[in-house]
């Protein structure tokens, strides 16, 4: 039997920066295998020398019940030296992950991720109900 809380799939998210900087959006694809998580993410760089470009990262972590923890490592060598640790909680329906991110000794903030597929399915159901 498959785990109804499996986080595999496409997600959209947003994370907040400290120091009054505006929040930043991201998209990611997660794959879960027996509680182990891996995946990829991309976002628009809002700070640093590469501001305005799309930056990519790999994700590795785990899920135990509703607890989700992963590390994001950027492809760019300048950013790769600072892995980002995410510690979040999966909602009861498995559609959202919310929590905190941290670059050890540097920055931290909040984040939320929403599963794309399930959100789309709910919207399709609502449209179908409206049309009837």
matplotlib code that plots the C-alpha trace (Angstrom):
import matplotlib.pyplot as plt

x = [0.0, 1.3, 1.9, -0.7, 1.8, 4.4, 5.8, 6.7, 5.6, 5.8, 5.6, 5.5, 6.9, 7.9, 10.5, 11.1, 14.4, 15.6, 16.7, 13.5, 14.2, 11.1, 10.1, 11.2, 9.3, 10.6, 9.5, 10.7, 10.2, 10.5, 10.8, 10.3, 11.5, 10.9, 11.1, 14.2, 13.7, 15.6, 14.8, 15.6, 14.6, 14.9, 14.3, 15.0, 18.1, 17.0, 20.3, 23.9, 25.9, 23.6, 20.4, 17.7, 18.9, 17.5, 19.5, 19.2, 19.8, 19.6, 17.6, 18.3, 16.5, 13.9, 10.3, 9.2, 5.4, 4.6, 8.2, 10.1, 13.8, 16.0, 19.2, 19.2, 22.6, 23.0, 24.7, 26.6, 30.0, 29.7, 26.3, 27.2, 29.5, 26.3, 23.8, 20.3, 18.6, 14.8, 12.8, 9.1, 5.8, 3.6, -0.1, -2.6, -3.8, -0.2, -0.7, 1.5, 4.9, 5.6, 8.5, 11.9, 15.0, 18.5, 22.0, 24.0, 25.5, 24.2, 20.5, 17.1, 13.5, 10.1, 8.9, 5.8, 5.4, 2.1, 1.8, 0.9, -0.9, -3.4, -4.1, -4.9, -7.1, -9.1, -9.5, -10.7, -13.3, -14.5, -14.8, -16.7, -19.1, -19.7, -20.5, -23.0]
y = [0.0, 3.5, 6.1, 8.8, 11.3, 10.6, 14.0, 12.9, 15.4, 19.0, 21.8, 25.6, 27.5, 30.8, 31.6, 34.8, 36.5, 38.3, 41.9, 43.3, 41.7, 40.7, 37.0, 34.8, 32.1, 28.7, 25.5, 22.0, 18.4, 15.9, 12.2, 10.1, 6.5, 4.9, 8.2, 9.4, 12.5, 13.8, 16.4, 19.6, 23.2, 26.4, 30.0, 33.5, 35.0, 38.1, 38.8, 38.6, 39.1, 36.8, 38.7, 38.3, 34.9, 31.5, 29.4, 25.6, 23.4, 19.7, 18.5, 15.5, 14.7, 12.6, 12.5, 10.8, 11.0, 14.7, 15.9, 16.9, 17.8, 18.4, 20.2, 22.3, 22.6, 25.1, 24.2, 27.5, 27.0, 30.3, 29.3, 25.6, 26.5, 27.5, 24.6, 25.6, 23.4, 23.2, 21.9, 21.7, 20.0, 18.3, 19.2, 16.5, 16.3, 16.2, 19.3, 21.8, 21.8, 24.8, 25.6, 27.3, 27.4, 28.2, 28.8, 28.0, 31.1, 33.4, 33.7, 32.1, 32.6, 30.9, 28.9, 27.2, 24.8, 23.8, 20.6, 21.5, 18.4, 18.1, 21.8, 21.5, 18.5, 20.4, 23.3, 20.9, 19.4, 22.9, 23.9, 20.6, 21.3, 24.8, 23.7, 21.1]
z = [0.0, -0.9, 1.8, 1.5, 2.9, 0.3, -0.9, -4.4, -7.0, -8.2, -5.5, -5.6, -2.7, -1.2, 1.4, 3.4, 3.7, 6.8, 7.0, 5.3, 1.9, -0.1, -0.1, -3.0, -4.9, -6.0, -7.8, -7.0, -7.9, -5.0, -5.1, -2.0, -1.6, 1.8, 3.7, 1.8, -0.3, -3.3, -6.0, -7.8, -7.3, -9.2, -8.3, -9.4, -7.6, -5.7, -3.9, -4.9, -8.1, -10.1, -9.1, -11.7, -13.1, -12.5, -10.1, -9.6, -6.6, -5.6, -2.6, -0.3, 3.0, 4.7, 5.9, 9.1, 9.5, 9.1, 9.8, 6.6, 6.6, 3.7, 2.6, -0.6, -2.3, -5.1, -8.4, -8.5, -6.7, -4.9, -3.4, -3.0, 0.0, 2.0, 2.1, 3.1, 5.8, 5.6, 8.6, 8.1, 8.9, 6.3, 6.6, 7.5, 3.9, 2.5, 0.3, 2.2, 3.9, 6.2, 8.4, 8.7, 6.5, 7.7, 6.3, 9.4, 11.0, 8.3, 7.5, 8.3, 7.6, 7.0, 4.0, 2.7, -0.2, -1.9, -4.0, -7.6, -8.6, -5.8, -5.8, -9.6, -8.9, -6.3, -8.7, -11.4, -9.0, -8.1, -11.8, -12.5, -9.6, -10.8, -14.4, -13.4]

ax = plt.figure().add_subplot(projection="3d")
ax.plot(x, y, z, "-o")
ax.set_aspect("equal")
plt.show()
